[in-house]
Amino acid sequence: MTPLSPGLIAPCGMNCGLCIGYLREKNRCPGCRTEDAGRLPRSCAQCRIRNCEDRTGDYCYDCAGYPCTRLKRLDRRYTTKYRMSMLENLRDIRERGVAAFVEQEEVRWRCPHCGSILSVHRDRCPHCGRAW
């Protein structure tokens, strides 16, 4: 799977293709939607949002309790620390569809210097090392 594909968008709105765990060379995480949950890091395998039984569809917005406290906390942490909002991602997916969201991500998360995929968890390109 390419780093920017619909199959890598987690229920919470995280693009797993932008996660440093997915982008690293060694012990690569397969992303939240993997069929082989045994390959997930423990934190992802045990994620309460990923494993939520209240969600009736593919994404958290398919839940009567949306947005739940856990999702709001996750969103706050990512908005503050990583310059990305799960809630904004989910709104975009809901309004425009996951394919359009992924197209937008393709532009937003490309290194302007070398063209590689950037990691939401780093402020430098994992390929060329330049700050972005």
C-alpha positions, 0 to 999 in steps of 0.5 A: 500500500502506498503511504497515501491511500484510503486504506491507511486512513484510521477510524479516528481520521489519522492518515497512518501513511504519515505516521513515523511508524509506517514510514520507518524502514525497520519494523514498519507498522502496517497501519490501523486497518491491517488484517494482521493485527499481530503486526501492530505496535501494542499502543495501536493494537490496544487503541480504544478508538480503533477498537471502539464497538460503538462505531457503526461505520468506517470512521468515528463520525459514524458513531452516535457519540461523535466526537467522544472525549477520547477523540477530542483529547487525541485531536487536541494533542495532534493539533497542538503537537503535530499540526494536524487535526483528526476532527478536521480530517474526519470532517473533510472525509465526511464532506468530500469522501476519502478519495478526495481527502487522500488527494488533498493529503498528497499535496499537503504532506509532500516535502517541498525539497525532495518530494518524499512523504513527510511524517506528521510526527517529525518537523524534518523530512525523513528522506532529505532531513530538511525542516518543513 
